Amino acid sequence: MAALIIYHTFIILSRVNTVFLVIIGIFCLSACGLWTEKEISISEEAPAITLANLQEIKEQQLIDEYGFKQRLLVDDNTIKRNESIYTILNSFGVSPQTIYAINEEAKGVFRSNSLRPGQRYLVYKNPVSDKVDRLIIHFDKINYVVFDWADKIWVDRGAKDVSKLQMVTSGVITSSLYQALKDNEVNPLLGSKLSEIFAWQVDFFSLQPNDKFTIVYEQPIVDEEPYGVGDIVAATFTHKGKVYEAFYYENDERAAFFDREGKGLQKALLKAPFKYNQRVSSGFSHNRFHPVLKRNMPHYGVDYAAPIGTPVIAVGDGEVIEARYRGPNGNIVKIKHNGVYTTAYLHLNGFAPGVRKGVRVKQGQTIGYVGKTGRVTGVHLDYRIYKNDKPVNPLSIELPASKSLAGEELQSFKLYIERYRYLMRDELTNIIASLN
């Protein structure tokens, strides 16, 4: 019996190398008595091993981060000044004729003159032919374009997978919100998103020491590393002892931030006409000494000291009812937001493209730039709000809220936000405890 098994083993070995170890293993187990004769005998339940039923186990192809079968990476670099697809590929021995054909195929997908210094590119070659046949150029960390000429030339755009990781950060402001986030090793630009959410409740141009914040955000992850600035899903901000809450909620009709009672945070008007912090140099007054005229007179606006050319934004949606040079006011833009509120922006250096009388603008849209036109002593913006055509103090006015949630939708919202409320409360408690 053993001799018969050895005979068949060598016959099969001469034809199919892949089963060598399997048959030798059976022989060894049989010889040592570790495999019973019944287990290796031919029966109806265990079909005999023949050339007809042998199957070769094929080697699996490895797939790279771009979804292609892996090739040999010969260069991972960045675009240099005056570098082009031609100079890159030509340095790897790709013929001018092939490069020309690649550029022709790329029309409508990629513009060769769009390359900028610092863009990442990868060059691959086929290990069989030992020739370069693929180039990948990144527009950013996510988006890229593939040039492939292994069989036929094709060019296509692609994007890496982006996952999201929910994260929480909290802090107490000692110098600035920017520094507090930086100390937490969080992208400081998250502070800009936070200020946009609470722009109708908090004047972020006058934050105080010991103001506190907690942010729950979804951090984009690319190649297992954080990428860009995450989207905020919930946040609290304590300013001058008052706590403000915000929860992102969306339904079939809208997506917005609401407080814990389901009241919309967005107001008809922003607190200030800037995206970033600008210093208040002069406040609203009924009797202020005018630095040019040298006499007391009303000043029905708030002056912001900002560098010349700083973008000025519309504090709310509305129609531009004035955009011109007007004597002492210099370049002025006036916007009617509704039947109650109108805002004015004085002493502008110039107007943003397309801003003229009669056009409609959106909240946050740039309408002009800080300047020193008109009767002024220096660079600044004079910002004014009129309620029912009467000037009001922009720093103290209570702004109208947007539509609130109600009924079953409000109940669903309150259940939804409970998780975030507990999460933020515990996080901030831990931060405060660590400071004591």
BELWO-V887758 format. One record per pair of residues at least 6 apart in sequence whose C-alpha atoms are under 8 Angstrom apart, sorted by the first residue. I is the first residue (numbers start at 0). J is the second residue. Records with the same first field share a line. If there is no record, write none. Layout:
BEGIN
I=J  J
END
This chain:
BEGIN
1=26  30
4=26
5=26
8=19  22  23
11=18  19  50
12=18  19
17=55
25=34  39
28=34
29=35  36  39
41=47
60=68  69
61=68  69
62=68  69
63=69
64=159
65=159
70=123  124  125  126
71=123  124  125  126
72=121  122  123  124
73=121  122  123  124
74=120  121  122  123
75=119  120  121  122
76=119  120  121
77=116  117  118  119  120
78=114  115  116  117  118  119  120
79=115  116  117
80=115  116
82=116
83=111  112  114
84=98  111
85=95  98
88=98
89=95  98
91=131
92=131
93=131
100=152
101=146  148  152  153  154
102=111
104=152  153  154
105=146  153  154  155
108=154  155  156
109=144
118=136  137  138  139
119=136  137  138  139
120=134  135  136  137
121=134  135  136
122=131  133  134  135
123=131  132  133  134
124=130  131  132  133
125=131  132  149
132=147  148  149
133=145  146  147  148  149
134=145  146  147
135=143  144  145  146
136=143  144  145
137=143  144
138=144
140=221  226
141=158  159  160  161  221
142=156  157  158  159
143=156  157  158
144=154  155  156  157
145=154  155  156  157
146=152  153  154  155
147=153  154
159=221
160=221
161=219  220  221
162=219  220  221
163=217  218  219  220
164=217  218  219  220
165=215  216  217  218
166=215  216  217  218
167=213  214  215  216  423  426
168=183  185  213  214  215  426
169=211  212  213  214  426  427  430
170=179  180  183  211  212  213  427  430
171=179  208  209  210  211  212  430  431
172=179  207  208  209  210  211
173=179  207  208  209  210
174=208
175=206
176=190
177=187  188  190
178=187
180=186  187  189  190
181=187
186=227  228
188=228
189=228  229
191=274  275
192=230  231
193=231  234
194=201  203
196=245  256  264  265
197=243  245  264
198=269  270
199=264  265  266  268  269  270  398
200=243  264  270
201=238  270
202=270  271
203=276
204=275  276  277  278
206=238
207=238  239
210=236  237  238  239  240
211=236  237  238
212=234  235  236  237  427
213=234  235  236  423  426  427
214=231  232  233  234  235  423
215=231  232  233  234  419  423
216=229  230  231  232  233
217=229  230  231  232
218=225  226  227  228  229  230
219=225  226  227  228  229
220=226
231=247
232=246  247
233=244  245  246  247  419
234=244  245  246  423
235=242  243  244  245  423
236=242  243  244
237=243
243=258
244=257  258  259
245=256  257  258  259  264
246=256  257  258  259  416
247=254  255  256  257
248=254  255  256  257  412
249=255
255=263  265
256=263  264  265
257=263  264  403
258=264
259=413  416
260=409  413
261=403  404  405  409  412  413
262=400  401  402  403  404
263=400  401  402  403  404
264=400  401
265=400  401
266=398  399  400  401
267=315  316  398  399  400  401
268=314  315  362  398  399
269=314  315  362
270=314  393  394
271=314  393
272=311  312  313  314  363  382
273=310  311  312
274=312  363
277=303  304  305
278=303  304  305
279=301  302  303  304
280=301  302  303  304
281=301  302  303
282=298  300  301  302
283=298  299  300  301  392  393
284=297  298  299  300
285=296  297  298  299
286=295  296  297  298
287=295  296  297  298
288=294  295  296
289=295  296
290=376
291=374  375  376
299=383  390  391  392
300=381  382  383  384  390  392  393
301=380  381  382  383  392  393  394
302=379  380  381  382
303=379  380  381  382
304=378  379  380
305=369  378  379  380
306=369  378  379
307=348  368  369  370  371  378  379
308=348  368  369  370
309=368  369
310=365  366  367  368  369
311=365  366  367  368  369
312=362  363  364  365  366  367
313=334  360  361  362  363  364  365  366
314=362  363
315=336  361  362  363
316=336  359  360  361  362
317=334  335  336  337  359  360  361
318=334  335  336  356  357  358  359  360
319=332  333  334  335  354  355  356  357  358  359  360
320=332  333  334  335  356  357
321=331  332  333  334  355  356  357
322=330  331  332  333  350  354  355  356
323=330  331  332
324=330  331
325=331  373
326=373  374
327=373  374  375
328=345  346  372  373  374
329=345  346  347  371  372  373  374
330=345  346  347  348  349  350  372  373
331=343  344  345  346  347
332=343  344  345  366  367
333=341  342  343  344
334=341  342  343
335=341  342
336=342
338=387
339=385  386  387  388
340=384  385  386  387  388
341=384  385  386  388
342=382  383  384  385
343=382  383  384
344=380  381  382  383
345=380  381  382
346=369  370  371  372  373  375  379  380  381
347=367  368  369  370  371  372  380
348=367  368  369  370  371  372
349=367  368  369  370
350=366  367  368
351=365  366  367  368
352=366
354=366
369=378  379  380
370=378  379  380
371=377  378  379
382=393
383=390  391  392  393
384=390  391  392  393
385=391
END
